[in-house]
Amino acid sequence: MPLLHAEHISKTYPNGTQALKGIDIEVEQGEFLVVIGLSGSGKSTLLRCINQLHTVSSGRIVFDDAEITALKGRRLRQARSRIGMIFQQFNLIPRKTVLTNVLSGALARTPVIKSLLGMYSAEDKQKALAYLDIVGLAQKAYVRADNLSGGQQQRVAIARALMQDPKILLADEPVASLDPSTSHSVMKYLQKINQELGVTVICNLHFLSLVRTYATRVIALKEGQLVYQGAPSDIDEQWFKTIYGEDAVEVSIN
């Protein structure tokens, strides 16, 4: 069984916009799947449907042997706790330390009063420090988050997501706010997490140079429809034009 199976997923927003139109995908455990397509093609909507930040209009999504699209309440929260999410904006608490920001990823298993008082278990603190070490920021644990560079803040966000002990990590344009030299740094840490920790990654990206370097498989969306799935190396110039349009020009991040 695949880790994730999406069957004929459609999403129509209240204003009538059809963001997804009958998407079928399967994601195997340990994949680094990259989703590509123009802005507005449905990439972000797909990720938000997977973790049920958006409810689907039709179809179903099965994650870890449970139909997540049919879950509600506590069972939905439990399923979501196994799905980490990284956004384009880092969403850190600027005045808090890096360690405190990472520990906030453990909120799902921390009593409310203890979380408000910053009373996390010794085990969670050890895990947070270990994840900061994985993303190369152990020495920044007690530095305020707003003293870090953009790339460092995104790596803190990755460590925070790992605190959920996720089976799958969703990354929505994780390098869109970063300069080219920093983009590879963040992507290398996502690759490290995928390869060394075995966490499945689904990542939305724009630049094919990054896709070809880090993806094990690619799917492409166009106007809410699935138009390509296969190996990154198979996206030739004709496929590029099909996905992005005849007038599109490929831009690389070196």
C-alpha positions in Angstrom: 0.0 0.0 0.0 1.3 3.5 -0.8 1.7 5.9 2.2 -0.7 8.4 0.5 -3.4 7.8 -2.1 -5.5 10.6 -3.5 -8.4 9.4 -5.6 -10.2 11.8 -8.0 -9.6 14.9 -5.9 -11.5 18.0 -6.9 -11.7 21.4 -5.1 -14.0 24.2 -6.0 -13.8 27.4 -3.9 -16.9 29.4 -2.9 -16.2 32.0 -5.6 -16.5 29.2 -8.2 -12.8 28.7 -8.9 -12.0 25.1 -9.7 -8.5 24.7 -8.2 -8.3 20.9 -8.6 -10.0 18.8 -11.2 -10.0 15.0 -10.6 -6.4 14.5 -9.4 -5.2 10.9 -8.8 -1.8 10.4 -7.2 0.0 7.8 -5.1 3.0 8.6 -2.9 5.3 5.8 -1.7 7.0 5.8 1.7 10.4 7.5 1.4 9.8 9.4 -1.8 10.9 13.0 -2.5 8.0 14.0 -4.7 8.1 17.5 -6.2 5.0 19.2 -7.6 5.5 21.8 -10.3 3.3 24.1 -12.4 2.5 27.8 -12.9 1.2 30.0 -10.0 -2.5 29.2 -9.7 -2.1 25.7 -11.1 -3.4 24.1 -7.9 -0.1 23.1 -6.2 -0.8 24.8 -2.8 -4.4 23.7 -2.8 -3.2 20.1 -3.3 -0.9 20.2 -0.3 -3.6 21.9 1.8 -6.1 19.2 0.8 -3.7 16.5 1.8 -3.5 17.7 5.4 -7.1 18.9 5.3 -6.5 22.6 5.9 -8.8 22.7 2.9 -11.7 20.2 2.6 -12.0 18.5 -0.8 -15.2 19.1 -2.9 -15.1 15.5 -4.1 -12.9 12.5 -4.0 -11.0 10.9 -1.1 -7.5 10.9 0.3 -6.1 7.9 2.2 -3.1 8.5 4.4 -1.3 5.8 6.4 -4.3 3.4 5.9 -6.9 5.9 7.1 -9.3 7.9 4.9 -8.3 11.4 6.2 -11.0 13.1 4.1 -13.6 11.2 6.2 -12.1 12.0 9.6 -13.3 14.7 12.1 -12.5 16.0 15.5 -9.9 14.2 17.5 -9.2 11.5 14.9 -8.5 14.2 12.3 -6.2 16.0 14.7 -4.3 12.8 15.3 -3.9 12.2 11.6 -2.7 15.7 11.0 -0.1 15.4 13.8 1.7 12.9 11.5 1.8 15.4 8.6 4.4 18.2 9.0 4.0 21.4 7.0 6.5 24.0 5.9 5.3 27.3 4.4 6.8 29.9 2.2 6.7 32.3 5.1 8.5 30.9 8.1 5.8 31.7 10.7 8.2 31.8 13.6 7.6 33.8 16.9 10.3 36.5 16.4 10.9 37.4 20.0 11.2 33.7 21.2 14.4 31.7 21.0 15.0 29.2 18.2 14.6 26.3 20.7 11.2 27.6 21.9 10.1 27.9 18.3 11.1 24.3 17.5 9.4 23.1 20.7 6.1 24.6 19.5 6.0 21.7 17.1 5.2 19.5 20.0 2.0 21.3 21.0 -0.2 18.4 19.8 1.2 16.2 22.7 1.8 19.0 25.3 -0.9 20.0 27.8 -2.2 23.5 27.1 -1.2 24.9 30.5 2.4 23.5 30.2 2.8 24.9 26.7 1.6 28.4 27.8 4.2 28.3 30.6 6.9 26.9 28.3 7.1 23.7 30.4 8.2 21.1 27.9 9.5 17.6 28.8 13.2 16.9 29.0 12.6 14.4 26.2 11.1 17.0 23.9 13.9 19.4 24.6 16.5 16.8 23.7 14.6 16.0 20.5 14.4 19.7 19.6 18.1 20.1 20.1 18.8 17.0 18.0 16.6 18.3 15.2 18.4 21.7 15.3 21.6 19.8 15.0 20.2 17.9 11.9 19.5 21.3 10.2 22.9 22.7 11.2 21.6 25.2 13.8 22.4 23.6 17.2 24.6 26.6 18.1 21.7 29.0 17.5 19.3 27.3 20.0 19.2 30.2 22.5 19.3 33.0 19.9 16.1 35.0 19.2 14.5 33.8 15.9 14.4 37.4 14.5 18.2 37.5 14.7 18.5 34.7 12.0 18.8 35.0 8.3 15.9 33.9 6.1 17.5 30.6 5.2 18.2 29.9 8.9 14.6 30.7 9.8 13.3 28.3 7.2 15.6 25.6 8.7 14.1 26.3 12.1 10.7 25.8 10.6 11.9 22.5 9.2 13.1 21.4 12.7 9.8 22.6 14.2 7.9 20.4 11.7 10.1 17.4 12.6 8.9 17.7 16.3 5.6 16.3 15.2 7.4 13.0 14.3 5.8 13.2 10.8 5.5 10.4 8.4 5.2 12.9 5.6 6.5 16.5 5.3 4.7 19.0 3.0 6.8 21.9 1.8 4.9 24.7 0.1 7.4 26.8 -1.9 9.9 26.5 0.9 12.6 28.5 -1.0 10.4 31.1 -2.7 11.4 33.8 -0.2 15.1 33.0 -0.3 17.9 34.1 -2.5 19.4 31.5 -4.9 22.5 30.8 -2.8 20.4 30.0 0.2 17.8 27.9 -1.7 20.2 25.0 -2.2 21.1 25.0 1.5 17.4 24.6 2.6 16.8 22.0 -0.1 19.8 20.0 1.0 18.5 19.8 4.5 15.1 18.6 3.2 17.0 15.9 1.2 18.9 14.9 4.3 15.8 14.5 6.3 14.3 12.4 3.5 17.3 10.2 3.1 18.5 9.8 6.6 15.3 9.9 8.6 13.1 8.3 6.0 10.5 11.1 6.1 8.5 11.2 2.9 8.6 14.7 1.3 6.1 16.4 -1.0 7.4 19.8 -2.1 6.1 22.5 -4.4 8.8 24.2 -6.4 9.1 26.5 -9.4 12.7 26.1 -10.6 13.4 22.9 -12.6 17.1 23.1 -11.7 16.2 22.4 -8.1 13.6 19.8 -9.2 16.2 17.8 -11.2 18.7 18.0 -8.3 16.4 16.9 -5.4 13.3 15.1 -6.6 13.0 11.4 -6.9 9.7 11.9 -8.9 7.7 14.8 -10.3 4.1 15.6 -10.9 3.0 18.7 -12.8 -0.3 20.5 -12.5 -1.9 22.8 -15.1 -5.1 24.6 -14.5 -6.0 22.1 -11.7 -5.3 19.0 -13.8 -2.5 16.5 -13.6 -0.6 16.8 -16.9 2.7 14.9 -16.1 4.1 12.4 -13.6 7.5 10.8 -14.0 11.2 11.2 -13.6 12.8 14.7 -13.3 15.2 13.8 -16.1 12.3 13.1 -18.5 11.1 16.7 -18.5 12.6 17.9 -21.8 12.0 21.1 -23.6 8.7 19.9 -25.0 7.4 18.9 -21.6 8.5 22.2 -20.2 6.5 24.1 -22.8 3.5 21.8 -22.2 3.6 22.5 -18.5 4.5 26.2 -18.5 3.4 27.5 -21.9 5.0 28.1 -25.3 6.5 31.5 -24.2 8.0 30.3 -21.0 11.8 30.4 -20.5 13.5 28.2 -18.0 15.5 30.0 -15.3 18.1 28.0 -13.3 19.3 28.3 -9.7 23.0 27.3 -9.7 
